[in-house]
Amino acid sequence: MSADDHGALLRDSIRSFLSRHGARSRVRALRGTQPGYDRAHWNELAALGCIGALAPVAHGGVGLSLADMAAMLQELAPGLGPEPVVPVAVGAVGLLSLAPDSTLSQSLLPDIASGELIAALAWQEEGYELPGAYKTTLSITGNQARLTGRKRFVVPACADGYLVTASSAEGPVICWVPAGEAGVALRSEGRIDGTSSAEVEFKDVVVSPAHRASGPTVTTEAICDVADRCNVAVAAELLGVAESMLRMTLEYLKIREQFGRLIGSFQALQHRAVDLYVQQELMRAALTAALEVFSAHDSTRRERSIAASRAKARAADGALRIGREAVQMHGAMGFADEGDVGLHLKRALV
């Protein structure tokens, strides 16, 4: 079976998955809880191949492209599931794939792809600018290494461990820190959609040689490239959320009556709906262009970075505009917690 066929089957499986598990009541019930997501749903997504989609086949993954991952995220997005697919399936898998022959990658990637292990992505810091500018350090003395630093916006907040990026005398290094390890302090930070990220502090945490990866392939540029892939993935998810919000709004305009007429017949609302459709298609165009750049074998690091930033910026602006307009066009129902359009807008804000 070709990768294209496998990708198509995965997308069909996701549609079937959402038809069974896409109820927004589940999303509401999980808000503000710990860990904030459903492990059974996570395992089912892993069984479908979503979590290991980008992981190498040799490490238990599916070996699909970023374009396939983007298509899957668009399909998943309308369900608003709180499961941390992008941070784990794109970010954590991407970092570990930088050093596929390392002991760390060989031990973690199969368990992540199978859903047995959820690795939180810990790479942002206070005053964060670029993924390679780390204040978190790994000090190596003889055979002993100790990790010290603080990471922000760690997602998911509750995980089996943390995949941490740090600086060392040998260059950038990727460290695995199991949850509950001595010297790890976590502070959960709630987000507007009911999910949470965390601020995690590492104080002289001992990291064994088997729990770290470095070398010529683990470079600042390579880590930045993984961050750009995450931006493209988030753009795809935002497009899926925006499509869902616009679709819900157009359906509402066809059934809501005011002054004895369907509000969808009002020209002012028709014009607003068209403007939102244009925003949606601009998002799609920017995402498509970015995926083409990432699929080109001769694209440069700078070209990929620009394309990813453009797609993410366009998607963020477009999704927020569509969401705010959708809430307004739903009227009072748009502001009520019972209205699903508000859940979509909160996801877009996160």
C-alpha angles and dihedrals in degrees: 000000000000123000089248091055091046091050092051091050090050092053091049089049091052091053089052090047092053092047087060102033107019098099112136089218087075091054091050093047093053096050113119094004130119127277082009096215138068116257092199090056089047091054091049091051088050091050089053089055097248098121095046096037094114097033118105115265089235088063098049096273133121098240097223128157130259088252090059090049091050091052090051092049091052088054093047097044100079089059089062090211113180093220109124098239100151098046092048106029095040107020105035094035090047094053094048091047089062088075104027094164095053120108088239095057094042091053100041107034097065092049092047092048091049092049094242092114128043111199116196116219110237110178109112123091141184108286087018115182110150130013090241098054098088128172088182107096138194110211113201120199114172108309094340125089127186127196120214129175147076129265128198132204093021109179128232097027091204112048143137090258146328129267101211129191116210144162122250139170087264094052131259115356135189115219132191115214115183116223113266094028115153112267096028118121121183131195116187118220118201120225129209095255092056096259123109143221125196143226107223125192122198117201114188092321110183111235117193121218090252090057098057137065129195139139140108095322095050098077135146090251092051092050090048088052090056089050089052090051088053089052091053090048091051089049088055091050091048090051090053091050092047093049089052093049093049092046091051091048095050090050090050092051088057096056107030115095127201128169087005094301137094106259089225087072091064109105094214091059091044090055091049091050091052091051090053091049089054089052090051093052092047087055090050093049093051091048093048091050091050093050090051090054092049092048093052111098092210098050116125128231091250093050091052092048093050093047092049093048092048092050093047094046093047092046094049094049094043096047093049093048092048091046096051093045091046091054090050094049090050088057117199092352089060091061095044118097088229089064111094093209089071091056089055093051091051091052090051090050091054 
